[in-house]
């Protein structure tokens, strides 16, 4: 099946620093990738939609200047958490939809997730 | 606003029991309903349902969708301790929101030996 690789899987950073998380589709092209955040014992909440070659679309309540998204190619999207605070500590997961013919249903493939701890 | 609600939120059973997990949804421009199993890391895909009344089956797991009642169930028969996990359902919208998943809260399933 399709593979999405997310890196790093775990990161600890100091408060005030920035952290970059990468999401790569390894064997397919994805014009659209999605970034989710999951707090402990809660479900996945969509943060933003990453579109190749254009600006990301953020969900309500998500600060675009804090969570910078860059979708530079059809196989790579990055999420940068800027000026991280302890409350940003969470599990961040990306997903990608293989580019396909209109009307074809394909499931979203998830990366392994990144556990961010801000100390 | 799109919404997905799962029940029960948690379930404790013994090995060999059969469980039914529920998922209801209200999604504009609904396209498909997906079930995932999440253990310690990212969710792993179980089923995608697009048509009403057609059961999908994989081993001891099966799932069905009712698009009239906006409802889906996931059944697990002869449960094993390895089935212990969080089960998530998610609704996939179509059109410009294609691929944008709205997740339910999840059902925490614990299977005791």
Boltz contact constraints between the chains, C-beta under 6 A:
constraints:
  - contact:
      token1: [A, 32]
      token2: [B, 99]
      max_distance: 6.0
  - contact:
      token1: [A, 43]
      token2: [B, 103]
      max_distance: 6.0
  - contact:
      token1: [A, 43]
      token2: [B, 105]
      max_distance: 6.0
  - contact:
      token1: [A, 43]
      token2: [B, 106]
      max_distance: 6.0
  - contact:
      token1: [A, 44]
      token2: [B, 103]
      max_distance: 6.0
  - contact:
      token1: [A, 93]
      token2: [B, 42]
      max_distance: 6.0
  - contact:
      token1: [A, 97]
      token2: [B, 99]
      max_distance: 6.0
  - contact:
      token1: [A, 105]
      token2: [B, 32]
      max_distance: 6.0
  - contact:
      token1: [A, 105]
      token2: [B, 50]
      max_distance: 6.0
  - contact:
      token1: [A, 107]
      token2: [B, 34]
      max_distance: 6.0
  - contact:
      token1: [A, 107]
      token2: [B, 45]
      max_distance: 6.0
  - contact:
      token1: [A, 107]
      token2: [B, 48]
      max_distance: 6.0
  - contact:
      token1: [A, 108]
      token2: [B, 99]
      max_distance: 6.0
  - contact:
      token1: [A, 108]
      token2: [B, 101]
      max_distance: 6.0
  - contact:
      token1: [A, 110]
      token2: [B, 42]
      max_distance: 6.0
  - contact:
      token1: [A, 110]
      token2: [B, 43]
      max_distance: 6.0
  - contact:
      token1: [A, 112]
      token2: [B, 41]
      max_distance: 6.0
  - contact:
      token1: [A, 112]
      token2: [B, 42]
      max_distance: 6.0
  - contact:
      token1: [A, 113]
      token2: [B, 41]
      max_distance: 6.0
  - contact:
      token1: [A, 113]
      token2: [B, 42]
      max_distance: 6.0
